[in-house]
Amino acid sequence: MQQTLISDKKPSHLTAQDFLAFGVNQIAYIKPVQDDNGTAYSLYAADGTLISTFDSEERAATGALHNSLAPVIVH
């Protein structure tokens, strides 16, 4: 299996910003949050940017997939 490098920098030379950029265009995190109506599910980019909030985990996952992002559920 061939490994694809995201950065040409050696791991010991990664800055905090480099580390945050890993997966930013490939991964989205789904996190349950409390709102006025109970539990909602927020979808975040890999760098922590809020993308959107949904009323179900399934809709959040669909939102990620619709935007070509791999959903990861965080509890």
KOLTOR-470899 format. One record per residue: residue in one letter; y, z, x negated of N, C-alpha, C, O in turn. Coordinates in steps of 0.02 Angstrom, whole numbers, plus 50000, padded with zeros to 5 digits. Layout:
N
type:nv:nw:nu:cav:caw:cau:cv:cw:cu:ov:ow:ou
a:Y:Z:X:Y:Z:X:Y:Z:X:Y:Z:X
...
//
This chain:
75
type:nv:nw:nu:cav:caw:cau:cv:cw:cu:ov:ow:ou
m:49942:50000:49958:50000:50000:50000:50061:50000:49956:50066:50040:49909
q:50109:49956:49969:50169:49951:49930:50223:49996:49958:50233:49999:50019
q:50257:50032:49914:50310:50078:49935:50377:50042:49931:50391:50009:49882
t:50418:50049:49983:50484:50020:49984:50535:50074:49967:50536:50127:49999
l:50576:50062:49917:50627:50110:49897:50690:50099:49937:50713:50042:49945
i:50718:50153:49962:50781:50149:49999:50840:50148:49951:50891:50117:49964
s:50833:50182:49896:50885:50186:49846:50854:50172:49778:50796:50189:49765
d:50893:50141:49734:50868:50129:49667:50883:50188:49620:50867:50184:49561
k:50912:50242:49646:50926:50301:49606:50863:50344:49600:50822:50347:49646
k:50856:50375:49542:50800:50420:49532:50812:50483:49574:50870:50503:49583
p:50759:50515:49600:50767:50573:49643:50811:50628:49613:50846:50662:49650
s:50809:50637:49548:50849:50690:49518:50924:50673:49518:50965:50717:49504
h:50941:50611:49535:51011:50591:49535:51037:50578:49606:51091:50549:49613
l:51001:50598:49656:51024:50588:49724:51078:50638:49742:51072:50698:49729
t:51132:50614:49771:51184:50658:49795:51166:50681:49866:51120:50653:49896
a:51200:50730:49891:51189:50752:49960:51201:50694:50008:51165:50687:50057
q:51251:50653:49995:51266:50596:50038:51210:50544:50036:51192:50516:50087
d:51181:50533:49976:51123:50487:49970:51065:50512:50012:51033:50474:50047
f:51052:50577:50008:50997:50607:50045:51008:50599:50120:50961:50584:50157
l:51069:50610:50143:51085:50603:50215:51075:50531:50239:51060:50520:50298
a:51084:50483:50195:51079:50413:50214:51007:50390:50224:50995:50338:50255
f:50957:50428:50199:50888:50409:50209:50871:50405:50282:50881:50453:50320
g:50846:50349:50303:50823:50341:50372:50877:50332:50424:50861:50328:50483
v:50940:50329:50403:50994:50327:50453:50988:50267:50500:51010:50271:50557
n:50960:50212:50477:50952:50154:50520:50880:50144:50544:50864:50093:50574
q:50837:50195:50533:50767:50188:50553:50742:50245:50597:50696:50235:50636
i:50771:50304:50591:50745:50364:50624:50798:50395:50669:50857:50396:50653
a:50775:50419:50727:50819:50458:50772:50781:50522:50791:50721:50520:50805
y:50817:50576:50792:50787:50641:50809:50804:50660:50881:50862:50653:50902
i:50755:50683:50917:50764:50706:50986:50759:50782:50986:50710:50810:50963
k:50811:50814:51012:50812:50887:51012:50829:50912:51081:50879:50889:51111
p:50789:50958:51109:50807:50987:51174:50869:51031:51167:50875:51071:51121
v:50914:51024:51215:50976:51064:51217:50987:51089:51287:50962:51061:51336
q:51024:51142:51293:51040:51169:51359:51108:51143:51381:51156:51145:51343
d:51111:51119:51443:51175:51100:51473:51182:51135:51540:51142:51178:51557
d:51233:51117:51578:51245:51150:51643:51188:51140:51693:51180:51181:51738
n:51148:51088:51684:51093:51073:51730:51025:51095:51705:50974:51080:51736
g:51023:51130:51648:50959:51151:51620:50948:51118:51552:50993:51116:51511
t:50888:51094:51541:50871:51063:51478:50886:50989:51479:50866:50953:51525
a:50921:50966:51427:50933:50895:51415:50905:50879:51346:50885:50924:51310
y:50904:50816:51328:50875:50795:51264:50925:50751:51228:50941:50696:51249
s:50951:50777:51173:51000:50741:51133:50965:50699:51080:50915:50720:51050
l:50991:50640:51070:50965:50593:51021:51015:50589:50963:51073:50573:50973
y:50991:50606:50903:51033:50608:50844:51010:50557:50793:50950:50545:50785
a:51058:50526:50758:51042:50484:50700:51016:50528:50644:51025:50589:50646
a:50985:50498:50595:50956:50537:50539:51010:50577:50502:50993:50628:50471
d:51072:50556:50505:51126:50592:50471:51156:50647:50514:51204:50680:50493
g:51129:50657:50574:51153:50710:50618:51204:50689:50670:51226:50730:50710
t:51223:50626:50670:51271:50600:50719:51239:50597:50788:51185:50568:50795
l:51272:50626:50838:51247:50623:50906:51252:50551:50932:51306:50522:50930
i:51197:50524:50955:51196:50456:50983:51207:50460:51058:51250:50425:51085
s:51168:50501:51093:51173:50508:51165:51131:50567:51188:51092:50595:51150
t:51139:50586:51251:51100:50639:51281:51067:50613:51345:51099:50576:51383
f:51004:50631:51355:50965:50606:51411:50936:50664:51452:50935:50721:51429
d:50914:50648:51513:50887:50701:51556:50812:50713:51545:50784:50760:51573
s:50780:50672:51503:50709:50684:51488:50694:50662:51416:50729:50620:51387
e:50642:50693:51389:50620:50675:51322:50597:50602:51319:50609:50568:51270
e:50565:50579:51372:50540:50511:51375:50598:50461:51374:50594:50409:51340
r:50652:50475:51410:50709:50430:51410:50744:50430:51343:50769:50379:51321
a:50746:50487:51310:50776:50491:51243:50735:50448:51194:50763:50411:51154
a:50668:50452:51199:50625:50412:51156:50635:50338:51170:50637:50297:51124
t:50640:50321:51234:50652:50251:51252:50719:50227:51225:50725:50171:51202
g:50769:50270:51229:50835:50253:51201:50831:50240:51126:50863:50193:51101
a:50793:50280:51090:50784:50269:51018:50750:50202:51006:50773:50162:50966
l:50694:50190:51041:50657:50128:51031:50698:50067:51050:50693:50015:51017
h:50738:50073:51102:50781:50018:51124:50830:49998:51069:50852:49941:51066
n:50848:50046:51027:50894:50034:50972:50858:50026:50905:50888:50034:50852
s:50794:50009:50908:50753:49997:50849:50749:50056:50802:50748:50048:50741
l:50749:50117:50830:50742:50179:50792:50676:50212:50809:50654:50210:50866
a:50645:50242:50760:50583:50278:50771:50600:50349:50794:50632:50386:50757
p:50579:50368:50855:50596:50435:50880:50552:50489:50849:50492:50481:50841
v:50584:50545:50830:50550:50603:50804:50574:50662:50846:50634:50674:50852
i:50527:50700:50874:50545:50756:50917:50551:50820:50876:50505:50837:50838
v:50607:50854:50882:50621:50916:50847:50623:50972:50898:50657:50967:50949
h:50586:51026:50885:50585:51083:50931:50614:51144:50899:50618:51197:50930
//
